[in-house]
Amino acid sequence: MPAASSERSIISIFRTAEKADAVVLIAECNEYRALDLVRLKRSMKGSVFVDLRNVYKPNEVIQKGFSYTGVGTAEEAGEEDQ
């Protein structure tokens, strides 16, 4: 993807998330792998981050102020048992 197009995609991601209660990551596109989580959180009303592709490490997202939910990870299963 050309750089200008990629930059527009990232800007669009943040605009889409403005005042959202939650973000749900459903694709493994490269643009989503290195999101500025602080900027994303700042633009949102809520703090729910649902990662259906397990792109992010839970601790990384939680440290940025999100409530993180991944799908089918061993780490999550261990947390539920505690």
Contacts in CASP RR format, 6 or more apart in sequence:
PFRMAT RR
TARGET T0000
AUTHOR 0000-0000-0000
METHOD contacts of the structure
MODEL  1
MPAASSERSIISIFRTAEKADAVVLIAECNEYRALDLVRLKRSMKGSVFV
DLRNVYKPNEVIQKGFSYTGVGTAEEAGEEDQ
1 9 0 8 1.000
1 31 0 8 1.000
6 31 0 8 1.000
9 31 0 8 1.000
10 31 0 8 1.000
10 35 0 8 1.000
13 31 0 8 1.000
13 32 0 8 1.000
13 35 0 8 1.000
13 40 0 8 1.000
14 39 0 8 1.000
14 40 0 8 1.000
14 43 0 8 1.000
17 23 0 8 1.000
17 40 0 8 1.000
17 43 0 8 1.000
17 44 0 8 1.000
18 43 0 8 1.000
18 44 0 8 1.000
19 43 0 8 1.000
19 44 0 8 1.000
19 45 0 8 1.000
20 44 0 8 1.000
20 45 0 8 1.000
20 46 0 8 1.000
21 44 0 8 1.000
21 45 0 8 1.000
21 46 0 8 1.000
21 48 0 8 1.000
22 46 0 8 1.000
22 48 0 8 1.000
22 49 0 8 1.000
22 50 0 8 1.000
23 40 0 8 1.000
23 44 0 8 1.000
23 48 0 8 1.000
23 49 0 8 1.000
23 50 0 8 1.000
24 50 0 8 1.000
24 52 0 8 1.000
25 32 0 8 1.000
25 49 0 8 1.000
25 50 0 8 1.000
25 51 0 8 1.000
25 52 0 8 1.000
25 53 0 8 1.000
25 55 0 8 1.000
25 56 0 8 1.000
26 52 0 8 1.000
26 53 0 8 1.000
27 53 0 8 1.000
28 53 0 8 1.000
28 55 0 8 1.000
32 55 0 8 1.000
33 55 0 8 1.000
37 60 0 8 1.000
37 61 0 8 1.000
37 64 0 8 1.000
37 66 0 8 1.000
38 64 0 8 1.000
40 64 0 8 1.000
41 47 0 8 1.000
41 64 0 8 1.000
41 65 0 8 1.000
41 66 0 8 1.000
47 65 0 8 1.000
47 66 0 8 1.000
47 67 0 8 1.000
48 66 0 8 1.000
48 67 0 8 1.000
48 69 0 8 1.000
49 56 0 8 1.000
49 61 0 8 1.000
49 66 0 8 1.000
49 67 0 8 1.000
49 68 0 8 1.000
49 69 0 8 1.000
50 69 0 8 1.000
50 70 0 8 1.000
51 61 0 8 1.000
51 68 0 8 1.000
51 69 0 8 1.000
51 70 0 8 1.000
51 71 0 8 1.000
52 70 0 8 1.000
52 71 0 8 1.000
54 70 0 8 1.000
54 71 0 8 1.000
54 72 0 8 1.000
54 73 0 8 1.000
56 68 0 8 1.000
58 68 0 8 1.000
58 70 0 8 1.000
58 73 0 8 1.000
58 75 0 8 1.000
58 76 0 8 1.000
61 68 0 8 1.000
62 68 0 8 1.000
69 76 0 8 1.000
70 76 0 8 1.000
END
